[in-house]
Amino acid sequence: MCYLKLLFVLFFITPNVLIAKNISAEDFGSIPDVLSVKISPDGSKILMLRNINSKVMLVTRKLDDPDGIENIIPSKEGDYNWAIWASNDRILASIRFRGHEDRGRSLQVKIQRRLVSMTWDGKEQINPLRFKKYDRLRRSFVKRQPQIQDTIVDILKDDPDHILLQLDIDAGDEPAVYKVNIKTRKRSRIIRSRRSVDVWVTDQKHNVRYAEGTQEIRGKDTFRHISFYRKGKSSAWETLFDYNMLRENRPFYFEGFTRDPSVVYITQDDENGKRALFSYDVDKKQRLKKIAGDPSYDIVDVNIDDNYEVEYYQYYREKPVFVRYGERGKILDQLFEEMFPDQIVSIESQSRSKNEIIVSVTSPIVPPEYYFVNIRDRDVKRVAVSYKNIDRDKLSPMLPVTYNARDGLEIPAYLSLPKEKQQNLPTIIMPHGGPMARDGWNFDYWTQFLTSRGFAVLQMNYRGSTGYGETFRKAGYHEWGGKMLDDIDDGTKWMIDQGYADPDNICIMGASYGGYAALQNTAKGEVDYKCAVAFAPISNISALMHHLKRINGFKAYLEYVDSEEWTLDEVSPSNNIDKINIPVLLMHGSNDLSVTVLQSRSFYNSMKEAGKDIRYIEFEDEGHFLSTEKYRIQLLKELEAFLNRNIATS
């Protein structure tokens, strides 16, 4: 048993005690009070991305300052995307904003990302990259202005003035690697771009030794995915894999370097069809020994330390599982289990000595909290909470469940029930977006808002979801408008059969693909849903495919969506207006770059012309991920009013 001192001092935050019967839409919908916490390399300072008056700002302070004096650093333009320590006294931050991308003479509006370098107190702010301006006479950039300028390849911890950065200056989507001085803006190219490379990776000695990317072969039914490797800084590049994504399975995922330049770490499907960790011989092109794996779930994350050893790996059962190695791993496991039982504990950042760490702690009933941990002294201090106005005693547990789809496939899901009642409940069926993604056991502000209002919520990981092995993921191929939708309806029927759902009071809702499913499952008419809610949904799949034609990887995406059993138009809600005969709440951001707002505008107009019951709300200047606080709050208020009109909560 280890003995820990849990210290709470004046500048640490304690959740407020709430008196209201329900947690308000404002408290659930607000941007989290803290989104990120990072510790400096020497362990003496922290930086935070914090919500101050509905604006995300960078905040820094010393850990040992008894007065808790903070430096509050707003972004001069755009929004903070992330921030990290470049050294003990200097910070790098990513800024995100909407702007034009240079593509010859065509300027397209895209999400732009820029890098800002500053001292830890917010002074000496500069963009470490400098490019020549747009030449209106020549109608082109003299030097191309890359859309993405914040992709750090290596922080170069032994060289605090420099970083390695990948930039596609000479040609779009073909990044080279540059060594950049974050104080003087000087840069030099150290690796030339390659047409089929999207990502560059350095080893523990900061040498670029791995690369991978994709290449579309125009005029052919081919979309190549290629990876390259070299044994040393001066060695020749060799191909690790090269396959056609449209017709072949990915051979493996590169995870890291070993001490032996002829051997690397990879994850690959094992004898159980689940992604496991192996060593791999790059000369013989074959895997060597199996290092770790789980018979039922994919390994989703692997960390290799500076000594080329596996520090930990992670897989996702019903809940995330971390498997840590070595004596330090044992200490951390013991500490986390003692201090934070039944919660997810993730290391957010650590000092260079690894003695001081910042961890995030969360569960469905614990909005993320951040703690400073001194491993040597066994000191644990809470430094921030993400939702200080949410009373966790009013939150509902999330129960991992499974049910069988109509063809016998087992579908994993998460069930959340209001605390006051457990049976015959008004119910929300909420499939996730993606669709190649998954829902997990964590705090979800939509789910908790709904259960606090008396609704049961079922979130299923239908076939095609990630984390359950390649077979389960590929079961979603060609099933966008088929069996994936059946899995959702089968989950609704299971809720009724188990007595959780009142069959006369069920609504289906979702965002993106989940929004598509809400509309299309309604049109299917297999389940008697009483209403549907869709945020940023795909309502016309053919229009989506047309929108994605210019995107690298379009062929692979079309291959995933298309089917021989139905046409794209047949499974598009926009072509099934006559079959949608229940109230619909439709919401979309006007600046959505993933699913254009034209989809929802057209769907709304068609529904109104057909005399259907629909309410449409468009959020001005909002994107695909609902990141603006006032719109998050508005969505929850509109949702509550809509549900109260259409399904009973008494």
C-alpha positions in Angstrom: 0.0 0.0 0.0 1.4 3.4 -0.9 0.6 6.4 1.1 -0.4 9.5 -0.8 -1.0 13.1 0.2 -3.9 14.6 -1.7 -3.3 18.4 -1.4 -6.0 21.0 -2.2 -4.7 24.6 -1.9 -6.4 27.9 -2.6 -5.8 28.0 -6.4 -7.2 24.5 -6.9 -10.7 24.4 -8.2 -13.7 22.9 -6.3 -17.0 22.2 -8.1 -19.8 24.5 -7.0 -22.8 23.1 -5.1 -25.9 23.5 -7.2 -29.3 24.1 -5.9 -31.4 23.8 -9.1 -33.4 20.6 -9.7 -31.7 20.1 -13.1 -28.3 21.0 -14.3 -28.9 23.8 -16.8 -28.4 23.7 -20.5 -25.9 26.5 -20.1 -23.8 24.4 -17.7 -23.9 21.3 -19.9 -23.4 23.2 -23.2 -20.6 25.5 -22.2 -17.2 25.0 -23.6 -15.3 23.0 -20.9 -13.6 25.3 -18.4 -10.3 23.6 -19.2 -9.5 21.7 -22.4 -5.8 20.8 -21.9 -3.1 20.9 -19.3 0.7 20.5 -20.0 3.7 20.5 -17.7 7.0 22.1 -18.5 10.1 19.9 -19.2 11.5 20.8 -15.8 8.2 20.2 -14.0 7.9 23.7 -12.5 5.2 25.3 -14.7 1.9 24.3 -16.4 0.1 25.7 -19.4 -3.7 25.3 -19.8 -6.2 26.0 -22.6 -9.0 27.5 -20.6 -12.5 28.8 -21.4 -12.6 32.4 -20.2 -15.8 34.3 -21.0 -16.7 31.8 -23.8 -13.2 32.3 -25.4 -10.4 29.7 -25.2 -7.3 31.3 -23.9 -3.8 30.1 -23.1 -3.0 30.3 -19.3 0.3 29.7 -17.7 1.6 29.7 -14.1 4.2 28.3 -11.8 3.2 25.3 -9.8 4.9 26.4 -6.6 3.6 30.0 -6.7 1.6 30.4 -3.4 -0.4 33.3 -4.9 -1.4 31.4 -8.0 -0.5 34.3 -10.3 -1.5 33.5 -13.9 -0.5 34.7 -17.3 -3.7 34.9 -19.4 -2.8 35.0 -23.2 -5.6 35.4 -25.7 -5.1 34.5 -29.3 -4.6 37.6 -31.5 -6.6 36.0 -34.3 -8.4 32.7 -34.8 -8.8 30.1 -32.0 -6.2 28.0 -30.1 -6.1 24.5 -31.4 -3.4 23.2 -29.0 -0.3 24.3 -27.1 2.8 22.6 -25.9 6.1 23.4 -24.2 9.0 23.8 -26.6 11.4 24.3 -23.7 11.2 25.4 -20.0 10.6 29.0 -21.0 9.0 28.9 -24.5 5.7 27.7 -25.8 4.4 26.7 -29.2 0.7 27.1 -29.9 -1.5 26.1 -32.9 -4.0 28.7 -34.1 -7.0 27.6 -36.2 -9.1 29.9 -38.5 -11.0 29.9 -41.8 -9.1 31.2 -44.8 -8.0 30.6 -48.4 -5.9 27.8 -49.6 -3.7 28.4 -52.6 -4.3 25.9 -55.4 -2.9 27.6 -58.5 -5.4 30.3 -59.4 -8.2 28.8 -57.4 -8.5 30.0 -53.8 -10.7 27.6 -51.7 -11.9 28.3 -48.2 -10.4 25.8 -45.8 -9.6 25.5 -42.1 -6.1 27.0 -41.9 -3.7 26.2 -39.1 -0.7 28.4 -38.1 2.0 28.1 -35.5 2.8 30.8 -32.8 6.0 30.8 -30.8 6.2 32.8 -27.5 7.8 33.0 -24.1 6.0 31.2 -21.3 4.4 34.4 -20.1 3.0 35.3 -23.6 5.7 37.8 -24.7 7.8 37.8 -27.9 4.9 36.2 -30.0 5.9 35.4 -33.5 4.9 33.1 -36.3 8.1 31.1 -36.9 7.2 30.7 -40.5 7.4 33.5 -43.1 6.1 33.3 -46.7 5.9 35.8 -49.5 2.5 37.3 -50.0 0.0 36.8 -52.8 1.0 38.6 -56.0 -2.1 40.0 -57.5 -0.4 41.0 -60.8 0.9 37.4 -61.4 -2.3 36.0 -59.8 -0.3 33.5 -57.8 1.7 33.1 -54.6 5.4 33.7 -55.2 5.9 31.1 -52.5 3.1 28.8 -51.8 1.3 29.4 -48.5 0.6 26.0 -46.9 -2.8 25.4 -45.5 -1.5 23.4 -42.5 1.6 24.9 -40.8 1.5 23.3 -37.4 2.5 19.6 -38.0 5.5 19.1 -35.8 7.6 16.1 -36.6 10.0 16.5 -33.6 10.3 19.0 -30.8 14.1 18.5 -30.6 14.2 18.6 -26.8 18.0 18.9 -26.8 17.9 21.9 -29.1 15.3 24.4 -27.6 15.6 26.9 -30.4 14.6 24.5 -33.2 11.9 22.1 -34.2 11.3 19.8 -37.2 8.2 20.7 -39.1 6.6 19.2 -42.2 5.3 21.7 -44.8 3.9 21.3 -48.3 5.5 24.5 -49.6 6.4 23.4 -53.2 3.4 21.2 -53.9 0.1 20.7 -52.2 -0.2 17.6 -50.0 3.4 16.7 -50.6 5.2 17.8 -47.4 9.0 18.1 -47.0 10.6 18.2 -43.5 12.2 21.5 -42.4 14.4 22.5 -39.4 12.9 25.7 -38.2 14.3 28.2 -35.7 11.3 29.2 -33.6 13.0 32.5 -32.6 14.6 33.8 -35.8 12.3 32.2 -38.4 15.2 30.7 -40.3 14.5 27.3 -41.8 16.3 24.7 -43.9 14.9 21.7 -45.7 16.4 18.4 -44.4 14.1 15.9 -46.2 12.7 16.4 -49.7 9.0 15.8 -50.3 7.9 12.5 -51.9 4.7 12.4 -53.9 3.2 9.5 -51.9 4.2 10.7 -48.4 1.8 12.4 -46.0 3.5 11.8 -42.7 7.2 11.7 -41.6 8.4 10.1 -38.3 11.7 10.5 -36.4 13.4 8.0 -34.2 14.6 8.5 -30.6 17.7 10.2 -31.9 15.6 12.7 -33.8 16.5 11.3 -37.3 13.7 11.0 -39.9 13.5 7.3 -40.6 9.9 6.5 -41.4 7.2 7.9 -43.8 3.9 6.8 -45.2 1.1 8.2 -47.3 -1.4 7.6 -50.1 -1.4 8.1 -53.9 -4.3 7.9 -56.3 -3.6 6.5 -59.7 -5.8 8.5 -62.0 -7.7 6.5 -64.7 -7.1 3.2 -62.8 -9.0 1.4 -60.1 -6.1 2.0 -57.7 -5.5 3.9 -54.5 -2.1 3.1 -53.2 -1.0 3.2 -49.5 2.8 3.1 -49.2 5.3 3.2 -46.3 9.0 3.8 -46.4 11.8 3.1 -43.9 15.5 3.6 -43.6 17.9 2.1 -41.1 19.9 5.2 -40.4 20.2 8.9 -41.2 22.3 8.2 -44.2 20.8 4.9 -45.3 18.7 4.4 -48.4 14.9 4.4 -48.2 13.2 1.1 -48.7 9.6 0.2 -49.1 7.9 -1.5 -46.1 4.5 -2.0 -47.8 2.7 -0.9 -50.9 -0.9 -2.0 -51.5 -4.1 -1.0 -53.2 -6.5 0.2 -50.5 -9.5 -0.5 -52.8 -8.8 -4.2 -53.1 -6.3 -5.2 -50.4 -6.1 -5.2 -46.6 -3.5 -3.0 -44.8 -0.5 -5.2 -44.0 0.3 -3.6 -40.6 0.5 -0.3 -38.7 4.0 1.1 -37.9 4.3 1.7 -34.1 8.0 2.6 -33.5 11.7 1.8 -33.7 13.8 -0.7 -31.8 17.5 -0.7 -31.0 18.1 -3.0 -33.9 17.7 -1.0 -37.2 16.5 -4.1 -38.9 13.6 -4.5 -36.5 10.6 -2.3 -35.8 7.4 -2.5 -33.8 4.1 -3.0 -35.6 0.5 -3.8 -34.8 -1.2 -6.3 -37.0 -4.1 -8.7 -36.8 -3.2 -11.8 -34.8 -4.7 -15.3 -34.9 -7.8 -13.9 -33.2 -8.3 -11.3 -35.9 -7.5 -8.5 -33.4 -4.8 -5.9 -33.7 -1.8 -7.0 -31.6 1.8 -5.8 -31.1 4.6 -7.5 -32.8 8.3 -7.0 -33.7 8.9 -7.0 -37.4 12.0 -7.8 -39.5 12.3 -5.2 -42.3 14.8 -7.3 -44.3 12.8 -10.5 -44.4 9.5 -8.6 -44.5 8.0 -10.8 -41.8 6.9 -10.4 -38.2 8.9 -12.0 -35.4 7.5 -12.4 -32.0 4.1 -11.4 -30.6 4.7 -8.9 -27.7 1.1 -8.2 -26.6 -2.5 -8.5 -27.5 -6.1 -9.2 -26.4 -8.2 -12.0 -27.8 -11.3 -9.8 -28.2 -10.2 -6.2 -28.8 -7.7 -4.2 -30.9 -4.7 -2.5 -29.4 -5.4 1.2 -30.2 -2.3 2.9 -28.8 1.3 2.0 -28.2 4.0 4.1 -26.6 7.7 3.4 -27.1 10.1 5.2 -24.7 13.5 6.8 -25.3 15.2 3.5 -24.6 13.3 1.8 -27.4 11.2 -0.2 -24.9 7.4 -0.6 -24.8 6.3 1.8 -22.1 2.5 1.0 -22.4 -0.2 -0.1 -24.7 -3.9 0.5 -24.7 -7.0 -1.3 -25.8 -10.7 -0.6 -25.4 -12.9 -3.2 -23.8 -16.1 -1.9 -22.4 -13.8 0.6 -20.8 -10.2 1.7 -21.8 -7.5 -0.5 -20.5 -3.8 0.6 -20.1 -1.1 -2.0 -19.7 2.1 -0.4 -18.4 5.5 -2.0 -18.2 8.4 -1.9 -15.8 8.7 -0.7 -12.2 7.4 2.7 -13.1 4.4 1.1 -14.7 3.6 -0.8 -11.5 3.9 2.3 -9.4 1.6 4.2 -11.7 -1.0 1.4 -11.7 -1.0 1.2 -7.9 -1.2 5.0 -7.5 -4.0 5.4 -10.1 -6.0 2.5 -8.7 -5.8 3.8 -5.2 -6.5 7.4 -6.0 -9.0 7.1 -8.9 -10.8 3.8 -8.7 -13.3 3.0 -11.5 -12.1 6.0 -13.6 -10.1 6.5 -16.8 -6.7 7.9 -16.0 -4.5 9.1 -18.9 -1.1 10.7 -18.8 -1.5 14.1 -20.6 2.1 15.2 -20.3 5.2 14.6 -18.2 8.4 16.4 -17.3 11.7 15.3 -18.9 12.6 13.3 -15.7 9.1 11.6 -15.9 8.8 12.2 -12.1 6.2 15.0 -12.5 3.2 14.2 -14.6 -0.2 15.7 -15.5 -3.1 13.2 -15.7 -6.6 13.5 -16.8 -9.2 11.6 -14.8 -12.7 11.0 -16.1 -15.7 8.6 -16.3 -19.3 8.9 -17.4 -20.1 10.6 -14.1 -16.9 12.5 -13.7 -16.3 15.3 -16.3 -12.5 15.4 -17.0 -10.4 16.6 -14.1 -6.6 17.3 -14.3 -4.1 16.4 -11.5 -0.4 17.1 -10.9 1.4 14.0 -9.7 4.8 13.9 -8.2 5.7 10.2 -8.4 8.7 10.3 -6.1 6.9 12.1 -3.3 3.5 10.5 -3.9 1.9 13.9 -4.0 -1.3 14.4 -6.0 -2.9 17.8 -6.5 -5.9 18.7 -8.5 -5.1 21.6 -10.8 -8.3 22.0 -13.0 -11.7 20.7 -13.7 -13.5 20.9 -17.1 -17.0 21.5 -15.9 -17.0 23.3 -12.5 -20.7 23.9 -12.4 -21.9 20.4 -13.0 -22.9 18.4 -9.9 -21.6 14.9 -10.5 -24.2 13.5 -8.0 -26.8 14.2 -10.6 -25.1 12.3 -13.4 -26.0 8.9 -14.7 -23.8 5.8 -14.9 -23.1 4.3 -18.4 -23.6 0.6 -18.6 -21.8 -1.5 -21.2 -24.4 -3.9 -22.9 -24.6 -6.1 -25.9 -27.4 -7.3 -28.1 -27.7 -9.5 -31.2 -28.4 -8.1 -34.6 -30.9 -9.9 -36.8 -28.1 -11.9 -38.5 -26.7 -12.9 -35.2 -23.8 -10.4 -35.0 -23.2 -9.2 -31.5 -23.4 -5.4 -31.2 -21.7 -3.7 -28.3 -23.5 -0.6 -26.9 -23.8 1.7 -23.9 -27.0 2.2 -21.9 -27.5 5.3 -19.8 -30.6 5.6 -17.6 -32.0 8.4 -15.5 -31.4 7.9 -11.8 -35.0 8.2 -10.8 -36.5 5.5 -13.0 -35.1 2.4 -14.8 -38.0 0.9 -16.8 -40.6 1.9 -19.5 -38.8 5.2 -20.2 -39.0 7.7 -23.0 -36.0 6.8 -25.0 -33.4 8.4 -27.2 -31.6 6.1 -29.8 -28.3 7.9 -30.5 -25.9 6.3 -33.1 -22.5 7.8 -33.4 -21.0 9.7 -36.4 -18.1 8.6 -38.5 -19.2 6.1 -39.3 -15.7 4.5 -39.0 -15.4 5.6 -35.3 -16.9 4.4 -32.0 -18.7 5.5 -28.9 -17.0 4.9 -25.6 -17.3 4.8 -21.8 -16.8 8.4 -21.0 -18.5 11.7 -20.1 -20.8 12.8 -22.9 -22.6 16.1 -22.3 -25.5 15.2 -24.8 -26.1 11.9 -23.0 -26.0 13.3 -19.5 -28.2 16.2 -20.5 -30.8 13.8 -21.8 -30.7 11.4 -18.8 -31.0 14.4 -16.4 -34.3 15.2 -18.2 -35.7 11.7 -17.7 -34.7 10.0 -21.0 -33.0 6.6 -21.4 -30.2 6.7 -24.0 -28.8 3.9 -26.1 -25.5 4.4 -28.0 -24.5 1.4 -30.1 -21.3 0.6 -31.9 -22.9 -0.8 -35.1 -20.9 -3.0 -37.5 -18.2 -0.9 -39.1 -17.3 0.8 -35.8 -13.6 0.7 -34.8 -11.8 -1.0 -31.9 -13.4 -4.5 -32.3 -11.1 -6.0 -34.9 -10.8 -5.8 -38.6 -13.6 -8.3 -39.3 -16.1 -6.2 -37.3 -14.9 -3.0 -39.0 -15.0 -4.4 -42.5 -18.5 -5.8 -41.8 -19.6 -2.2 -42.4 -18.2 -2.1 -45.9 -21.0 -1.5 -48.5 -23.5 -1.3 -45.6 -23.8 2.4 -45.1 -27.5 2.3 -46.1 -28.0 -1.4 -45.2 -27.0 -3.5 -42.2 -25.5 -0.6 -40.3 -29.0 0.9 -40.2 -30.5 -2.5 -39.3 -28.1 -2.7 -36.3 -29.5 0.6 -35.0 -33.2 -0.6 -35.4 -32.3 -3.9 -33.7 -30.9 -1.9 -30.8 -34.2 -0.1 -30.5 -36.1 -3.3 -30.5 -33.8 -4.7 -27.8 -34.6 -1.6 -25.6 -38.3 -2.4 -25.9 -37.8 -6.1 -25.3 -35.8 -5.5 -22.2 -38.4 -3.1 -20.8 -36.2 -0.1 -20.7 -38.0 1.8 -23.5 -41.6 2.9 -23.6 -42.4 1.8 -27.2 -44.8 4.8 -27.7 -42.1 7.3 -26.7 -38.9 6.7 -28.7 -36.9 9.4 -30.6 -33.8 8.8 -32.8 -31.1 11.4 -33.0 -27.5 11.8 -34.1 -24.9 14.0 -35.8 -23.1 13.6 -39.2 -23.6 9.9 -40.1 -25.6 9.6 -36.9 -27.9 12.3 -38.2 -28.1 10.5 -41.5 -29.2 7.4 -39.6 -31.8 9.3 -37.7 -33.4 10.4 -40.9 -33.0 7.3 -43.0 -34.1 4.9 -40.2 -37.2 7.0 -39.9 -37.8 6.6 -43.7 -37.3 2.8 -43.4 -40.3 2.7 -41.1 -39.3 -0.5 -39.4 -39.5 1.1 -35.9 -42.3 3.4 -34.8 -40.1 6.4 -33.9 -42.1 9.4 -32.7 -39.5 12.0 -33.8 -36.0 12.5 -35.2 -33.2 14.9 -34.4 -30.3 15.5 -36.8 -27.3 17.8 -36.6 -25.1 18.2 -39.7 -26.6 15.1 -41.3 -25.9 13.6 -44.7 -29.3 13.8 -46.4 -28.1 13.2 -50.0 -25.3 10.7 -50.4 -24.7 11.3 -54.1 -24.2 15.0 -53.3 -21.7 14.1 -50.6 -19.8 11.9 -53.0 -19.7 14.8 -55.5 -18.4 17.1 -52.8 -15.7 14.7 -51.8 -14.5 14.1 -55.4 -11.6 16.6 -55.0 -10.5 15.0 -51.8 -7.5 12.7 -51.7 -8.8 9.2 -50.9 -12.2 9.7 -52.6 -12.0 6.4 -54.4 -11.5 4.5 -51.2 -14.4 6.3 -49.5 -16.7 5.6 -52.4 -15.7 2.0 -52.4 -16.6 1.9 -48.7 -20.1 3.5 -49.1 -21.2 2.0 -52.4 -23.2 -1.2 -52.7 -24.6 -3.6 -55.3 -27.8 -4.0 -53.3 -29.0 -0.4 -53.5 -28.2 2.8 -55.1 -27.0 5.9 -53.3 -30.2 7.7 -54.2 -32.4 4.9 -52.8 -30.8 5.2 -49.3 -30.7 9.0 -49.2 -33.2 10.7 -46.9 -33.7 13.5 -49.5 -35.2 10.9 -51.9 -37.4 9.4 -49.2 -39.3 12.5 -48.1 -42.7 10.8 -48.6 -41.7 8.2 -46.1 -40.8 10.6 -43.3 -44.0 11.3 -41.4 -42.8 12.3 -37.9 -41.6 15.6 -36.6 -38.0 16.4 -37.4 -35.6 18.8 -35.7 -32.8 19.7 -38.1 -29.7 21.8 -37.3 -26.6 22.6 -39.3 -23.6 25.0 -39.2 -23.4 27.4 -42.1 -19.6 26.9 -42.4 -19.5 23.1 -42.2 -16.6 22.0 -44.4 -17.3 18.3 -44.0 -21.0 18.1 -44.8 -22.0 21.2 -46.7 -25.0 23.1 -45.2 -26.6 23.0 -48.7 -27.6 19.4 -47.8 -29.8 20.5 -44.9 -31.1 23.6 -46.7 -32.3 21.4 -49.6 -33.7 18.7 -47.3 -35.6 21.3 -45.3 -37.1 22.9 -48.4 -38.2 19.5 -49.7 -39.8 18.6 -46.4 -41.7 22.0 -46.2 -42.9 21.7 -49.8 -44.3 18.2 -49.0 -46.1 19.6 -45.9 -44.0 17.7 -43.4 -43.4 18.7 -39.8 -39.9 20.0 -39.6 -38.0 22.8 -37.7 -34.7 23.9 -39.2 -32.1 26.0 -37.3 -28.9 27.2 -39.0 -26.0 28.2 -36.8 -24.1 31.1 -38.5 -20.4 30.6 -38.9 -20.5 27.2 -37.2 -18.6 24.2 -38.4 -19.1 20.4 -38.4 -18.2 19.8 -34.8 -20.4 22.3 -32.9 -17.5 24.1 -31.1 -19.2 27.4 -30.4 -20.6 27.7 -26.9 -23.7 29.7 -27.6 -24.8 27.2 -30.3 -24.1 24.2 -28.0 -26.4 25.7 -25.5 -29.0 26.6 -28.1 -29.0 23.1 -29.4 -29.7 21.6 -26.0 -32.5 24.1 -25.3 -34.1 23.4 -28.7 -33.7 19.7 -28.2 -35.4 19.7 -24.8 -38.3 21.7 -26.1 -38.7 19.5 -29.1 -38.6 16.2 -27.1 -41.1 17.6 -24.6 -43.5 18.3 -27.4 -43.1 14.9 -29.0 -42.4 12.2 -26.4 -43.8 12.2 -22.9 -41.4 12.4 -20.0 -43.8 11.9 -17.1 
